[in-house]
Amino acid sequence: MQMNALSRRQVVSGLGAACLGGVSSVAEAQYDRPQKFQTKELIDSGHQFFGTISRGLAQVVETAGRRWGQPNAYILGQEASGAFFAGARFGEGKMYTRNAGDRPVYWQGPSLGFDAGADGDRTMMLVYNLPSTEALYRRFGGLDGSAYFVGGFGFTALTADEIIVVPIRSGLGARLGVNLGYLKFTPTSTWNPF
């Protein structure tokens, strides 16, 4: 074990010294505004992710595209939620960008409303107007509605400043209601929905 750690350290320090001149340009590239994705790329990625239950995915992505344009990031992940008037949602996934790198992302949030049930979902979130990858780590508020028994497919929109996050969910469970809440995105996992 000690030998692996030592050899990794040597490799990293050697690469760091060799690439010292390019470090600032790499750091700047990571914080540049992510480039936009085309609708077909999102639909193809969503079909691979959702599988056979993705019949309405193309229509949902095209509807979101007509309303908000082309996203410059998207998230693929899974989540679980439950509510009886008050509820909570927890999820984890990976955010993809064209030019600013991919990174793990976690989300959690409370909700309050006329809402009851529980569900587990595969989720694709389209992210619009993201100025940098770090700008995702905040709270996004919105109104959500669910109505399905055994399976369902739907989307909503959450906003913070100029950034819009559109979760597209396909899942299993029993859920009925409308609620007001937010999702908080974090770079690490937490059980605190607030």
Beta strands, then each sheet from edge to edge (+ up, - down):
strand 1: 73-96
strand 2: 103-128
strand 3: 139-155
strand 4: 158-160
strand 5: 163-186
sheet 1: 1+ 2- 5+ 3-
sheet 2: 1+ 2- 5+ 4-
end
